Amino acid sequence: AHIAQNTSNRRSAIDGRTTRHPGYAVSLRIRKRIEEVFGWIKGAGLRKTRHRGTARVGWMFTLTATAYNLIRLPKLLAAA
């Protein structure tokens, strides 16, 4: 699970036993990458859908995720 440590002046359930491992830092980087996609999708109009039903909302999600991938494509091709 990709659980972030709470570091805002209070006690966190994730302590040094977890954060000392190198896999924890990798996990946080992966979590950030995933959260960026959902943040972009929310900003692109899916925070509150205008459609009802799982079929239509799923279609809109797929369309928005495809648009995100098309926007990322030039950067991914340049890196390769």
Residue pairs with C-beta under 8 A, 6 or more apart in sequence:
2 27
2 28
2 30
2 31
2 34
3 14
4 14
4 28
4 31
5 12
5 14
5 18
5 19
6 12
6 13
6 14
18 24
37 65
37 68
40 68
41 61
41 64
41 65
41 68
44 64
44 67
44 68
45 64
46 60
46 61
46 64
49 57
49 60
51 57
51 59
51 60
